Amino acid sequence: MSRRRKGRDVNGILVIDKPAGVTSNGILQQVKRLFGAAKAGHTGALDPLATGVLPLCFGEATKFSQMMLDSDKAYIATARLGVRTETGDSEGAVVAEKPVPAGLTAEVLEPLLDGFRGDIQQVPSMYSALKHKGRPLYEYAREGIEVERPARPVTIYELTLLDIRENELDIAVSCTKGTYIRSLVEDIGEALGCGAHVTALRRTMASGFTLADAHAVSDLEAMRERGESLDGLLVAPDAALSMFPEHRLAGQALVSILNGQPVRIPGQAYDGFVRLYANESANESFVGLAEAFPEGEQTNLVPRRLVKSSGKR
């Protein structure tokens, strides 16, 4: 007999504005307790130093967490020039100090930054959560073990210089998944010849959500103290899937999909993932994701991630 999970059946996505000094998992567990939820997960951890957009998935929304993890991200970072640390941020011990080049201006920096825009190769930090032989790299780093890390392709869509001070830079970055801002800052410091590390990092966008969508944990706690329900803050799972086209199903096609069977859709040209919705008078809810395979004048839709209930759009 299976053990019954503790907690309520809560479904949806909540975007948190993560504060500095706590882990993403710590925030997840705190919010999960506030909701009394049975099942929850986050969609990509932020370092304790970092703040900003942290989408949390509850219940049925966890089925789409990997796709949210694979989404593009955006950040604002402050780089301290002239100092390298073992972790690439201000939480690590200083390993080298060099003078900052004199006369740094936007005109001087822009050509250098241009070399980091577009498709680049990036070597992940030893203090990242990437795994080697089943263990995260940061565990090896804490033991003083250096693991060879092959460079990985990432794309920097935008790299904007926001401000220059005597020994600091503020930059805004829009990038693909898997981009390490600490590594980017370290590489910029190396290109300048003085080294650099991150002193502040704020994620401004993830999974299509921005800071405008984010809630402070303290506000959630205040709502609970006032006896207010938190469920109204949740958005439906499909809110994070707007990058995929939508298709509406009715009748036998809908029944087949709900039973996990593929269906053929004539006259459509989908390719890749498609959001599915019921298209019936009493039910226009989100059904889930299917993978589309074009075949001549029709498309085969194969169900991949279906939800038990729709929630709000």
Secondary structure, 3 states (H helix, E strand, C coil): CCCCCCCECCCEEEEEEECCCCCHHHHHHHHHHHHCECCEEECCCCCCCCEEEEEEEEHHHHHHHHHHHCCCEEEEEEEEECEEECCCECCCCEEEECCCCCCCCHHHHHHHHHCCCEEEEECCCCCCCCEECCEEHHHHHHCCCCCCCCCEEEEEEEEEEEEECCCEEEEEEEECCCCCHHHHHHHHHHHHCCCEEEEEEEEEEECCEEHHHCECHHHHHHHHHCCCCCHHHCECHHHHCCCCCEEEECHHHHHHHHCCCCEEEECCCCCEEEEEEECECCECCEEEEEEEEEECCEEEEEEEEECCCCCCC
